């Protein structure tokens, strides 16, 4: 399939979450919430249905960027990512994934060049479909459940409140800024600035 060079994205930025209003403010949907912030900053809409996802395009520096919100539910996020990567021939190193992380305290940001799934079903699905762990990611800390008997699924599908919510919201805004830095200035600059 032939694409003109102006239409082909240099980067694919994937925001992980679950579709539907019921999940909107949950810990597992901080990726989708980051997309809202970035779309506002870039003055772009992420509403076009393509690759089992909602998509939109913007430019950061001289890079054309495709923004993606998979609509397949978390554990099949890799399907949408794989279809877009294959269609546009985007290498894993240019697929930036934004996801929640229960191993990080609420509001903490961590940028990584690559890595495993860390128990995250969305990342696990992407790794499986791409056949690679070599994609950068921005992890937004949502904290761990209050005790070990607490069901992890219930925790990530719950909504943060009070100071925890404020900390996560601040991290979401920082994550949107970090995406721009990764793409314009490189991941090393972003890691030293935001980690």
N, CA and C atoms as an extended XYZ file, in Angstrom:
585
Properties=species:S:1:pos:R:3:atomname:S:1:resname:S:1:resid:I:1 pbc="F F F"
N         0.842       -1.183        0.000 N   UNK     1
C         0.000        0.000        0.000 CA  UNK     1
C         0.889        1.249        0.000 C   UNK     1
N         0.574        2.228       -0.843 N   UNK     2
C         1.400        3.428       -0.962 CA  UNK     2
C         0.759        4.591       -0.215 C   UNK     2
N         1.578        5.307        0.551 N   UNK     3
C         1.115        6.512        1.247 CA  UNK     3
C         2.022        7.663        0.844 C   UNK     3
N         1.454        8.837        0.625 N   UNK     4
C         2.318        9.990        0.389 CA  UNK     4
C         3.043       10.294        1.685 C   UNK     4
N         4.258       10.817        1.592 N   UNK     5
C         5.090       11.031        2.780 CA  UNK     5
C         4.438       11.986        3.778 C   UNK     5
N         3.560       12.891        3.306 N   UNK     6
C         2.920       13.840        4.215 CA  UNK     6
C         1.831       13.180        5.057 C   UNK     6
N         1.278       12.061        4.599 N   UNK     7
C         0.185       11.401        5.300 CA  UNK     7
C         0.679       10.368        6.311 C   UNK     7
N         1.886        9.864        6.128 N   UNK     8
C         2.387        8.786        6.983 CA  UNK     8
C         2.911        9.358        8.293 C   UNK     8
N         2.423        8.851        9.428 N   UNK     9
C         2.935        9.367       10.704 CA  UNK     9
C         4.351        8.880       10.990 C   UNK     9
N         5.134        9.769       11.605 N   UNK    10
C         6.478        9.408       12.068 CA  UNK    10
C         6.391        8.684       13.406 C   UNK    10
N         5.357        9.017       14.178 N   UNK    11
C         5.156        8.454       15.515 CA  UNK    11
C         3.715        8.017       15.682 C   UNK    11
N         3.539        6.983       16.491 N   UNK    12
C         2.217        6.562       16.949 CA  UNK    12
C         2.222        6.697       18.468 C   UNK    12
N         1.321        7.513       18.997 N   UNK    13
C         1.197        7.654       20.455 CA  UNK    13
C        -0.104        6.966       20.875 C   UNK    13
N         0.023        5.960       21.723 N   UNK    14
C        -1.099        5.119       22.127 CA  UNK    14
C        -1.454        5.417       23.582 C   UNK    14
N        -2.701        5.777       23.813 N   UNK    15
C        -3.190        6.078       25.157 CA  UNK    15
C        -4.069        4.908       25.595 C   UNK    15
N        -3.676        4.234       26.674 N   UNK    16
C        -4.418        3.050       27.098 CA  UNK    16
C        -5.553        3.398       28.056 C   UNK    16
N        -6.648        2.680       27.867 N   UNK    17
C        -7.827        2.870       28.701 CA  UNK    17
C        -8.932        1.949       28.212 C   UNK    17
N       -10.078        2.048       28.848 N   UNK    18
C       -11.257        1.286       28.433 CA  UNK    18
C       -12.308        2.259       27.919 C   UNK    18
N       -12.971        1.928       26.798 N   UNK    19
C       -14.002        2.822       26.283 CA  UNK    19
C       -15.252        2.807       27.157 C   UNK    19
N       -16.013        3.873       27.095 N   UNK    20
C       -17.280        3.940       27.830 CA  UNK    20
C       -17.211        4.909       29.002 C   UNK    20
N       -18.290        5.617       29.213 N   UNK    21
C       -18.368        6.643       30.258 CA  UNK    21
C       -18.158        6.043       31.650 C   UNK    21
N       -18.569        4.799       31.828 N   UNK    22
C       -18.444        4.108       33.121 CA  UNK    22
C       -16.985        4.070       33.600 C   UNK    22
N       -16.041        3.964       32.654 N   UNK    23
C       -14.623        3.822       33.003 CA  UNK    23
C       -13.868        5.154       32.998 C   UNK    23
N       -14.510        6.215       32.585 N   UNK    24
C       -13.830        7.458       32.241 CA  UNK    24
C       -12.837        7.973       33.289 C   UNK    24
N       -13.228        8.090       34.524 N   UNK    25
C       -12.377        8.701       35.561 CA  UNK    25
C       -11.601        7.667       36.383 C   UNK    25
N       -11.551        6.427       35.927 N   UNK    26
C       -10.882        5.379       36.705 CA  UNK    26
C        -9.362        5.456       36.580 C   UNK    26
N        -8.683        4.797       37.507 N   UNK    27
C        -7.217        4.767       37.494 CA  UNK    27
C        -6.692        4.146       36.194 C   UNK    27
N        -7.378        3.135       35.695 N   UNK    28
C        -6.941        2.436       34.487 CA  UNK    28
C        -7.058        3.319       33.246 C   UNK    28
N        -7.783        4.428       33.344 N   UNK    29
C        -8.018        5.279       32.180 CA  UNK    29
C        -7.189        6.559       32.167 C   UNK    29
N        -6.117        6.600       32.947 N   UNK    30
C        -5.286        7.812       32.927 CA  UNK    30
C        -4.680        8.040       31.551 C   UNK    30
N        -4.501        6.977       30.775 N   UNK    31
C        -4.013        7.140       29.398 CA  UNK    31
C        -4.997        7.945       28.563 C   UNK    31
N        -6.274        7.546       28.605 N   UNK    32
C        -7.308        8.279       27.865 CA  UNK    32
C        -7.401        9.730       28.337 C   UNK    32
N        -7.284        9.939       29.661 N   UNK    33
C        -7.370       11.302       30.199 CA  UNK    33
C        -6.180       12.151       29.739 C   UNK    33
N        -5.022       11.519       29.577 N   UNK    34
C        -3.853       12.234       29.035 CA  UNK    34
C        -4.106       12.645       27.593 C   UNK    34
N        -4.780       11.782       26.839 N   UNK    35
C        -5.126       12.111       25.449 CA  UNK    35
C        -6.000       13.365       25.398 C   UNK    35
N        -6.933       13.484       26.328 N   UNK    36
C        -7.802       14.674       26.371 CA  UNK    36
C        -6.977       15.941       26.553 C   UNK    36
N        -6.002       15.886       27.474 N   UNK    37
C        -5.155       17.052       27.746 CA  UNK    37
C        -4.296       17.378       26.523 C   UNK    37
N        -3.676       16.364       25.938 N   UNK    38
C        -2.811       16.597       24.778 CA  UNK    38
C        -3.609       17.114       23.585 C   UNK    38
N        -4.786       16.557       23.359 N   UNK    39
C        -5.625       17.000       22.243 CA  UNK    39
C        -5.981       18.475       22.391 C   UNK    39
N        -6.238       18.896       23.630 N   UNK    40
C        -6.545       20.311       23.876 CA  UNK    40
C        -5.323       21.187       23.617 C   UNK    40
N        -4.148       20.735       24.085 N   UNK    41
C        -2.914       21.497       23.856 CA  UNK    41
C        -2.590       21.612       22.370 C   UNK    41
N        -2.828       20.531       21.631 N   UNK    42
C        -2.503       20.489       20.201 CA  UNK    42
C        -3.645       21.005       19.322 C   UNK    42
N        -4.789       21.289       19.949 N   UNK    43
C        -5.977       21.730       19.217 CA  UNK    43
C        -6.341       20.740       18.103 C   UNK    43
N        -6.459       19.492       18.508 N   UNK    44
C        -6.794       18.419       17.575 CA  UNK    44
C        -7.888       17.552       18.196 C   UNK    44
N        -8.713       16.928       17.354 N   UNK    45
C        -9.739       16.014       17.835 CA  UNK    45
C        -9.268       14.582       17.590 C   UNK    45
N        -9.482       13.734       18.564 N   UNK    46
C        -9.119       12.316       18.435 CA  UNK    46
C       -10.439       11.543       18.366 C   UNK    46
N       -11.068       11.610       17.203 N   UNK    47
C       -12.424       11.068       17.064 CA  UNK    47
C       -12.612       10.187       15.836 C   UNK    47
N       -11.620       10.151       14.946 N   UNK    48
C       -11.794        9.367       13.725 CA  UNK    48
C       -11.638        7.879       14.023 C   UNK    48
N       -12.656        7.094       13.657 N   UNK    49
C       -12.612        5.649       13.889 CA  UNK    49
C       -11.738        4.977       12.830 C   UNK    49
N       -10.659        4.334       13.295 N   UNK    50
C        -9.739        3.636       12.391 CA  UNK    50
C        -8.945        2.635       13.214 C   UNK    50
N        -8.685        1.467       12.662 N   UNK    51
C        -7.901        0.425       13.339 CA  UNK    51
C        -8.513        0.021       14.690 C   UNK    51
N        -9.821       -0.046       14.806 N   UNK    52
C       -10.491       -0.369       16.079 CA  UNK    52
C       -10.086        0.609       17.179 C   UNK    52
N        -9.930        1.857       16.803 N   UNK    53
C        -9.495        2.904       17.737 CA  UNK    53
C       -10.077        4.237       17.310 C   UNK    53
N       -10.021        5.202       18.219 N   UNK    54
C       -10.272        6.593       17.861 CA  UNK    54
C        -8.908        7.214       17.590 C   UNK    54
N        -8.800        7.953       16.495 N   UNK    55
C        -7.499        8.480       16.087 CA  UNK    55
C        -7.586        9.955       15.714 C   UNK    55
N        -6.429       10.575       15.704 N   UNK    56
C        -6.298       11.953       15.268 CA  UNK    56
C        -4.840       12.208       14.925 C   UNK    56
N        -4.578       13.259       14.182 N   UNK    57
C        -3.209       13.583       13.773 CA  UNK    57
C        -2.832       14.981       14.234 C   UNK    57
N        -1.575       15.131       14.601 N   UNK    58
C        -1.041       16.453       14.923 CA  UNK    58
C         0.433       16.477       14.531 C   UNK    58
N         1.051       17.634       14.673 N   UNK    59
C         2.472       17.781       14.374 CA  UNK    59
C         3.181       18.283       15.615 C   UNK    59
N         4.304       17.662       15.931 N   UNK    60
C         5.153       18.103       17.040 CA  UNK    60
C         6.546       18.313       16.465 C   UNK    60
N         6.983       19.570       16.465 N   UNK    61
C         8.236       19.874       15.770 CA  UNK    61
C         8.037       19.589       14.298 C   UNK    61
N         8.925       18.776       13.725 N   UNK    62
C         8.775       18.402       12.313 CA  UNK    62
C         8.229       16.984       12.166 C   UNK    62
N         7.669       16.445       13.256 N   UNK    63
C         7.185       15.066       13.260 CA  UNK    63
C         5.656       15.014       13.159 C   UNK    63
N         5.177       14.186       12.240 N   UNK    64
C         3.733       13.943       12.134 CA  UNK    64
C         3.389       12.814       13.105 C   UNK    64
N         2.378       13.042       13.934 N   UNK    65
C         2.066       12.123       15.029 CA  UNK    65
C         0.613       11.666       14.928 C   UNK    65
N         0.433       10.352       15.011 N   UNK    66
C        -0.913        9.794       15.090 CA  UNK    66
C        -1.224        9.500       16.552 C   UNK    66
N        -2.321       10.037       17.047 N   UNK    67
C        -2.781        9.792       18.407 CA  UNK    67
C        -3.851        8.707       18.351 C   UNK    67
N        -3.777        7.738       19.266 N   UNK    68
C        -4.677        6.586       19.208 CA  UNK    68
C        -5.233        6.229       20.580 C   UNK    68
N        -6.564        6.052       20.633 N   UNK    69
C        -7.241        5.510       21.811 CA  UNK    69
C        -7.890        4.190       21.402 C   UNK    69
N        -7.247        3.050       21.672 N   UNK    70
C        -7.856        1.768       21.303 CA  UNK    70
C        -9.239        1.627       21.939 C   UNK    70
N       -10.178        1.091       21.159 N   UNK    71
C       -11.551        0.910       21.641 CA  UNK    71
C       -11.877       -0.563       21.866 C   UNK    71
N       -10.856       -1.364       22.058 N   UNK    72
C       -10.991       -2.821       22.139 CA  UNK    72
C       -11.033       -3.341       23.568 C   UNK    72
N       -11.025       -2.470       24.545 N   UNK    73
C       -10.821       -2.800       25.949 CA  UNK    73
C        -9.353       -3.163       26.163 C   UNK    73
N        -8.918       -2.987       27.397 N   UNK    74
C        -7.498       -3.001       27.739 CA  UNK    74
C        -6.752       -4.245       27.253 C   UNK    74
N        -7.325       -5.422       27.493 N   UNK    75
C        -6.565       -6.638       27.224 CA  UNK    75
C        -6.430       -6.980       25.745 C   UNK    75
N        -7.013       -6.146       24.859 N   UNK    76
C        -6.821       -6.341       23.420 CA  UNK    76
C        -6.301       -5.071       22.754 C   UNK    76
N        -5.676       -4.194       23.524 N   UNK    77
C        -5.136       -2.940       22.988 CA  UNK    77
C        -4.136       -3.178       21.858 C   UNK    77
N        -3.415       -4.279       21.953 N   UNK    78
C        -2.395       -4.583       20.954 CA  UNK    78
C        -2.941       -4.757       19.550 C   UNK    78
N        -4.206       -5.140       19.419 N   UNK    79
C        -4.796       -5.332       18.093 CA  UNK    79
C        -4.767       -4.031       17.296 C   UNK    79
N        -5.231       -2.950       17.914 N   UNK    80
C        -5.264       -1.644       17.245 CA  UNK    80
C        -3.851       -1.154       16.939 C   UNK    80
N        -2.954       -1.319       17.902 N   UNK    81
C        -1.576       -0.863       17.733 CA  UNK    81
C        -0.907       -1.609       16.585 C   UNK    81
N        -1.095       -2.912       16.556 N   UNK    82
C        -0.498       -3.738       15.504 CA  UNK    82
C        -1.004       -3.325       14.119 C   UNK    82
N        -2.317       -3.108       13.994 N   UNK    83
C        -2.877       -2.734       12.691 CA  UNK    83
C        -2.298       -1.412       12.181 C   UNK    83
N        -2.198       -0.432       13.062 N   UNK    84
C        -1.655        0.865       12.656 CA  UNK    84
C        -0.169        0.765       12.329 C   UNK    84
N         0.578        0.060       13.179 N   UNK    85
C         2.022       -0.076       12.963 CA  UNK    85
C         2.307       -0.791       11.645 C   UNK    85
N         1.529       -1.816       11.366 N   UNK    86
C         1.724       -2.566       10.127 CA  UNK    86
C         1.321       -1.737        8.915 C   UNK    86
N         0.204       -1.043        9.005 N   UNK    87
C        -0.283       -0.249        7.886 CA  UNK    87
C         0.666        0.889        7.523 C   UNK    87
N         1.207        1.561        8.544 N   UNK    88
C         2.074        2.720        8.308 CA  UNK    88
C         3.566        2.398        8.417 C   UNK    88
N         3.879        1.123        8.682 N   UNK    89
C         5.272        0.687        8.825 CA  UNK    89
C         6.017        1.493        9.898 C   UNK    89
N         5.388        1.604       11.065 N   UNK    90
C         5.994        2.315       12.191 CA  UNK    90
C         6.754        1.311       13.048 C   UNK    90
N         8.026        1.578       13.294 N   UNK    91
C         8.845        0.694       14.119 CA  UNK    91
C         8.454        0.836       15.592 C   UNK    91
N         8.645       -0.230       16.395 N   UNK    92
C         8.306       -0.140       17.822 CA  UNK    92
C         8.957        1.051       18.521 C   UNK    92
N        10.170        1.415       18.133 N   UNK    93
C        10.872        2.539       18.771 CA  UNK    93
C        10.145        3.865       18.595 C   UNK    93
N         9.188        3.910       17.655 N   UNK    94
C         8.405        5.128       17.418 CA  UNK    94
C         6.940        4.949       17.806 C   UNK    94
N         6.688        3.966       18.683 N   UNK    95
C         5.352        3.775       19.250 CA  UNK    95
C         5.447        4.095       20.738 C   UNK    95
N         4.891        5.234       21.123 N   UNK    96
C         4.952        5.701       22.511 CA  UNK    96
C         3.630        5.374       23.197 C   UNK    96
N         3.693        4.615       24.286 N   UNK    97
C         2.482        4.156       24.968 CA  UNK    97
C         2.350        4.845       26.328 C   UNK    97
N         1.157        5.342       26.620 N   UNK    98
C         0.864        6.003       27.894 CA  UNK    98
C        -0.093        5.116       28.684 C   UNK    98
N         0.329        4.722       29.903 N   UNK    99
C        -0.461        3.780       30.692 CA  UNK    99
C        -0.358        4.076       32.180 C   UNK    99
N        -1.302        3.520       32.933 N   UNK   100
C        -1.275        3.599       34.401 CA  UNK   100
C        -0.282        2.584       34.949 C   UNK   100
N         0.205        2.831       36.175 N   UNK   101
C         1.143        1.904       36.816 CA  UNK   101
C         0.859        1.874       38.319 C   UNK   101
N         0.477        0.701       38.819 N   UNK   102
C         0.180        0.563       40.248 CA  UNK   102
C         1.444        0.425       41.091 C   UNK   102
N         2.593        0.203       40.452 N   UNK   103
C         3.859        0.088       41.192 CA  UNK   103
C         4.436        1.458       41.526 C   UNK   103
N         3.892        2.504       40.931 N   UNK   104
C         4.344        3.873       41.202 CA  UNK   104
C         3.334        4.567       42.106 C   UNK   104
N         3.822        5.366       43.047 N   UNK   105
C         2.893        6.091       43.911 CA  UNK   105
C         2.062        7.064       43.076 C   UNK   105
N         0.875        7.356       43.542 N   UNK   106
C        -0.053        8.211       42.809 CA  UNK   106
C         0.600        9.553       42.481 C   UNK   106
N         0.568        9.900       41.204 N   UNK   107
C         1.113       11.174       40.766 CA  UNK   107
C         2.551       11.128       40.277 C   UNK   107
N         3.209        9.989       40.435 N   UNK   108
C         4.603        9.861       39.978 CA  UNK   108
C         4.614        9.498       38.496 C   UNK   108
N         5.585       10.042       37.757 N   UNK   109
C         5.726        9.771       36.329 CA  UNK   109
C         7.017        9.012       36.100 C   UNK   109
N         6.986        8.031       35.212 N   UNK   110
C         8.214        7.333       34.846 CA  UNK   110
C         8.213        7.068       33.344 C   UNK   110
N         9.283        7.492       32.694 N   UNK   111
C         9.440        7.272       31.258 CA  UNK   111
C        10.488        6.186       31.062 C   UNK   111
N        10.194        5.230       30.200 N   UNK   112
C        11.108        4.127       29.926 CA  UNK   112
C        11.270        3.955       28.415 C   UNK   112
N        12.467        3.586       28.018 N   UNK   113
C        12.762        3.348       26.602 CA  UNK   113
C        12.122        2.045       26.123 C   UNK   113
N        12.051        1.052       27.014 N   UNK   114
C        11.478       -0.256       26.701 CA  UNK   114
C        11.258       -0.995       28.010 C   UNK   114
N        10.748       -2.212       27.938 N   UNK   115
C        10.567       -2.997       29.159 CA  UNK   115
C         9.434       -3.987       29.039 C   UNK   115
N         9.231       -4.744       30.100 N   UNK   116
C         8.176       -5.750       30.128 CA  UNK   116
C         6.815       -5.133       30.430 C   UNK   116
N         5.836       -6.006       30.598 N   UNK   117
C         4.464       -5.548       30.827 CA  UNK   117
C         4.217       -5.148       32.273 C   UNK   117
N         5.006       -5.692       33.212 N   UNK   118
C         4.809       -5.376       34.623 CA  UNK   118
C         3.417       -5.716       35.115 C   UNK   118
N         2.795       -6.751       34.544 N   UNK   119
C         1.459       -7.153       34.971 CA  UNK   119
C         0.328       -6.340       34.350 C   UNK   119
N         0.655       -5.384       33.477 N   UNK   120
C        -0.359       -4.527       32.855 CA  UNK   120
C        -0.891       -5.212       31.597 C   UNK   120
N        -2.195       -5.495       31.581 N   UNK   121
C        -2.770       -6.242       30.463 CA  UNK   121
C        -2.699       -5.514       29.122 C   UNK   121
N        -2.791       -4.192       29.153 N   UNK   122
C        -2.682       -3.428       27.909 CA  UNK   122
C        -1.286       -3.531       27.317 C   UNK   122
N        -0.267       -3.345       28.161 N   UNK   123
C         1.117       -3.472       27.701 CA  UNK   123
C         1.404       -4.900       27.253 C   UNK   123
N         0.866       -5.868       27.986 N   UNK   124
C         1.054       -7.284       27.638 CA  UNK   124
C         0.509       -7.564       26.241 C   UNK   124
N        -0.662       -7.015       25.941 N   UNK   125
C        -1.289       -7.212       24.638 CA  UNK   125
C        -0.454       -6.571       23.522 C   UNK   125
N         0.066       -5.385       23.776 N   UNK   126
C         0.885       -4.700       22.766 CA  UNK   126
C         2.179       -5.476       22.515 C   UNK   126
N         2.824       -5.910       23.584 N   UNK   127
C         4.066       -6.689       23.450 CA  UNK   127
C         3.806       -7.962       22.640 C   UNK   127
N         2.701       -8.629       22.943 N   UNK   128
C         2.379       -9.871       22.247 CA  UNK   128
C         2.123       -9.621       20.756 C   UNK   128
N         1.351       -8.594       20.434 N   UNK   129
C         0.986       -8.333       19.031 CA  UNK   129
C         2.156       -7.780       18.222 C   UNK   129
N         2.987       -6.934       18.841 N   UNK   130
C         4.145       -6.386       18.117 CA  UNK   130
C         5.301       -7.383       18.068 C   UNK   130
N         5.294       -8.330       19.011 N   UNK   131
C         6.415       -9.259       19.111 CA  UNK   131
C         7.675       -8.563       19.590 C   UNK   131
N         7.489       -7.490       20.369 N   UNK   132
C         8.632       -6.699       20.835 CA  UNK   132
C         8.279       -5.937       22.107 C   UNK   132
N         9.279       -5.787       22.981 N   UNK   133
C         9.159       -4.929       24.162 CA  UNK   133
C         9.852       -3.598       23.930 C   UNK   133
N        10.386       -3.410       22.734 N   UNK   134
C        11.256       -2.260       22.471 CA  UNK   134
C        10.479       -1.029       22.015 C   UNK   134
N         9.464       -0.682       22.791 N   UNK   135
C         8.742        0.559       22.522 CA  UNK   135
C         8.762        1.417       23.789 C   UNK   135
N         8.914        2.740       23.625 N   UNK   136
C         8.947        3.612       24.804 CA  UNK   136
C         7.563        3.732       25.447 C   UNK   136
N         7.579        4.031       26.737 N   UNK   137
C         6.308        4.197       27.429 CA  UNK   137
C         6.424        5.264       28.511 C   UNK   137
N         5.295        5.905       28.756 N   UNK   138
C         5.166        6.859       29.853 CA  UNK   138
C         4.180        6.239       30.830 C   UNK   138
N         4.652        5.974       32.048 N   UNK   139
C         3.813        5.363       33.069 CA  UNK   139
C         3.383        6.424       34.071 C   UNK   139
N         2.101        6.418       34.368 N   UNK   140
C         1.528        7.368       35.331 CA  UNK   140
C         1.152        6.588       36.588 C   UNK   140
N         1.775        6.951       37.703 N   UNK   141
C         1.518        6.256       38.958 CA  UNK   141
C         0.105        6.472       39.466 C   UNK   141
N        -0.562        5.364       39.785 N   UNK   142
C        -1.903        5.441       40.382 CA  UNK   142
C        -1.913        4.797       41.766 C   UNK   142
N        -0.721        4.371       42.234 N   UNK   143
C        -0.614        3.781       43.564 CA  UNK   143
C        -1.099        2.344       43.617 C   UNK   143
N        -0.711        1.670       44.679 N   UNK   144
C        -1.102        0.271       44.889 CA  UNK   144
C        -2.353        0.211       45.755 C   UNK   144
N        -3.075       -0.907       45.703 N   UNK   145
C        -4.226       -1.066       46.597 CA  UNK   145
C        -3.795       -0.922       48.053 C   UNK   145
N        -4.709       -0.532       48.944 N   UNK   146
C        -4.357       -0.256       50.334 CA  UNK   146
C        -3.851       -1.465       51.112 C   UNK   146
N        -4.236       -2.679       50.711 N   UNK   147
C        -3.719       -3.888       51.367 CA  UNK   147
C        -3.697       -5.027       50.352 C   UNK   147
N        -2.916       -6.066       50.637 N   UNK   148
C        -2.671       -7.125       49.648 CA  UNK   148
C        -3.900       -7.966       49.317 C   UNK   148
N        -4.913       -7.960       50.184 N   UNK   149
C        -6.139       -8.716       49.906 CA  UNK   149
C        -7.090       -7.964       48.967 C   UNK   149
N        -6.780       -6.701       48.737 N   UNK   150
C        -7.630       -5.865       47.879 CA  UNK   150
C        -7.462       -6.318       46.425 C   UNK   150
N        -8.561       -6.546       45.718 N   UNK   151
C        -8.502       -7.017       44.332 CA  UNK   151
C        -7.936       -5.923       43.422 C   UNK   151
N        -6.873       -6.274       42.679 N   UNK   152
C        -6.198       -5.294       41.820 CA  UNK   152
C        -7.127       -4.754       40.739 C   UNK   152
N        -7.960       -5.632       40.167 N   UNK   153
C        -8.898       -5.189       39.129 CA  UNK   153
C        -9.876       -4.152       39.699 C   UNK   153
N       -10.375       -4.397       40.906 N   UNK   154
C       -11.271       -3.424       41.541 CA  UNK   154
C       -10.552       -2.098       41.773 C   UNK   154
N        -9.268       -2.184       42.134 N   UNK   155
C        -8.486       -0.973       42.400 CA  UNK   155
C        -8.323       -0.126       41.146 C   UNK   155
N        -7.851       -0.737       40.055 N   UNK   156
C        -7.590        0.057       38.838 CA  UNK   156
C        -8.877        0.533       38.182 C   UNK   156
N        -9.991       -0.168       38.456 N   UNK   157
C       -11.266        0.272       37.895 CA  UNK   157
C       -12.017        1.201       38.849 C   UNK   157
N       -11.366        1.533       39.962 N   UNK   158
C       -11.915        2.517       40.896 CA  UNK   158
C       -11.438        3.919       40.535 C   UNK   158
N       -12.043        4.904       41.163 N   UNK   159
C       -11.713        6.305       40.871 CA  UNK   159
C       -10.953        6.925       42.038 C   UNK   159
N        -9.804        7.547       41.753 N   UNK   160
C        -9.066        8.207       42.836 CA  UNK   160
C        -9.851        9.392       43.386 C   UNK   160
N        -9.630        9.687       44.673 N   UNK   161
C       -10.371       10.782       45.313 CA  UNK   161
C        -9.405       11.685       46.083 C   UNK   161
N        -9.842       12.896       46.339 N   UNK   162
C        -9.101       13.823       47.192 CA  UNK   162
C        -7.705       14.133       46.700 C   UNK   162
N        -6.723       14.070       47.624 N   UNK   163
C        -5.334       14.401       47.278 CA  UNK   163
C        -4.752       13.452       46.239 C   UNK   163
N        -5.169       12.195       46.322 N   UNK   164
C        -4.700       11.212       45.347 CA  UNK   164
C        -5.155       11.625       43.939 C   UNK   164
N        -6.401       12.037       43.817 N   UNK   165
C        -6.938       12.472       42.525 CA  UNK   165
C        -6.175       13.695       42.014 C   UNK   165
N        -5.890       14.637       42.902 N   UNK   166
C        -5.144       15.841       42.514 CA  UNK   166
C        -3.745       15.484       42.005 C   UNK   166
N        -3.084       14.542       42.708 N   UNK   167
C        -1.737       14.127       42.313 CA  UNK   167
C        -1.754       13.449       40.950 C   UNK   167
N        -2.738       12.592       40.713 N   UNK   168
C        -2.849       11.894       39.433 CA  UNK   168
C        -3.148       12.894       38.323 C   UNK   168
N        -4.017       13.863       38.597 N   UNK   169
C        -4.357       14.875       37.589 CA  UNK   169
C        -3.126       15.691       37.192 C   UNK   169
N        -2.295       16.043       38.164 N   UNK   170
C        -1.053       16.772       37.878 CA  UNK   170
C        -0.140       15.923       36.996 C   UNK   170
N        -0.041       14.630       37.295 N   UNK   171
C         0.801       13.725       36.510 CA  UNK   171
C         0.274       13.574       35.085 C   UNK   171
N        -1.031       13.599       34.906 N   UNK   172
C        -1.630       13.506       33.570 CA  UNK   172
C        -1.200       14.699       32.718 C   UNK   172
N        -1.240       15.887       33.301 N   UNK   173
C        -0.803       17.090       32.575 CA  UNK   173
C         0.683       16.993       32.240 C   UNK   173
N         1.492       16.532       33.194 N   UNK   174
C         2.937       16.370       32.951 CA  UNK   174
C         3.196       15.328       31.865 C   UNK   174
N         2.397       14.265       31.858 N   UNK   175
C         2.559       13.218       30.841 CA  UNK   175
C         2.301       13.780       29.444 C   UNK   175
N         1.287       14.627       29.312 N   UNK   176
C         1.003       15.257       28.014 CA  UNK   176
C         2.186       16.113       27.567 C   UNK   176
N         2.788       16.833       28.510 N   UNK   177
C         3.973       17.649       28.186 CA  UNK   177
C         5.157       16.744       27.827 C   UNK   177
N         5.289       15.625       28.526 N   UNK   178
C         6.400       14.703       28.297 CA  UNK   178
C         6.343       14.090       26.897 C   UNK   178
N         5.146       13.826       26.397 N   UNK   179
C         5.002       13.276       25.042 CA  UNK   179
C         5.645       14.220       24.036 C   UNK   179
N         5.341       15.501       24.168 N   UNK   180
C         5.902       16.508       23.268 CA  UNK   180
C         7.427       16.526       23.352 C   UNK   180
N         7.965       16.404       24.561 N   UNK   181
C         9.426       16.410       24.747 CA  UNK   181
C        10.057       15.164       24.134 C   UNK   181
N         9.456       13.996       24.346 N   UNK   182
C         9.983       12.760       23.762 CA  UNK   182
C        10.100       12.904       22.249 C   UNK   182
N         9.065       13.426       21.624 N   UNK   183
C         9.033       13.484       20.163 CA  UNK   183
C         9.904       14.608       19.608 C   UNK   183
N         9.904       15.766       20.251 N   UNK   184
C        10.707       16.893       19.748 CA  UNK   184
C        12.193       16.788       20.112 C   UNK   184
N        12.472       16.340       21.363 N   UNK   185
C        13.842       16.435       21.872 CA  UNK   185
C        14.492       15.086       22.157 C   UNK   185
N        13.713       14.021       22.151 N   UNK   186
C        14.267       12.695       22.384 CA  UNK   186
C        13.950       12.165       23.772 C   UNK   186
N        13.996       10.858       23.889 N   UNK   187
C        13.584       10.215       25.142 CA  UNK   187
C        14.557       10.481       26.283 C   UNK   187
N        15.849       10.629       25.988 N   UNK   188
C        16.817       10.887       27.056 CA  UNK   188
C        16.527       12.215       27.750 C   UNK   188
N        16.211       13.232       26.962 N   UNK   189
C        15.865       14.547       27.529 CA  UNK   189
C        14.608       14.421       28.376 C   UNK   189
N        13.607       13.707       27.853 N   UNK   190
C        12.346       13.545       28.590 CA  UNK   190
C        12.566       12.772       29.892 C   UNK   190
N        13.389       11.739       29.855 N   UNK   191
C        13.645       10.946       31.072 CA  UNK   191
C        14.326       11.788       32.140 C   UNK   191
N        15.299       12.590       31.738 N   UNK   192
C        16.004       13.402       32.731 CA  UNK   192
C        15.128       14.526       33.277 C   UNK   192
N        14.166       14.976       32.486 N   UNK   193
C        13.299       16.074       32.921 CA  UNK   193
C        12.122       15.597       33.770 C   UNK   193
N        11.553       14.443       33.461 N   UNK   194
C        10.304       14.036       34.102 CA  UNK   194
C        10.424       12.872       35.068 C   UNK   194
N        11.451       12.027       34.961 N   UNK   195
C        11.553       10.874       35.854 CA  UNK   195
C        11.912       11.307       37.270 C   UNK   195
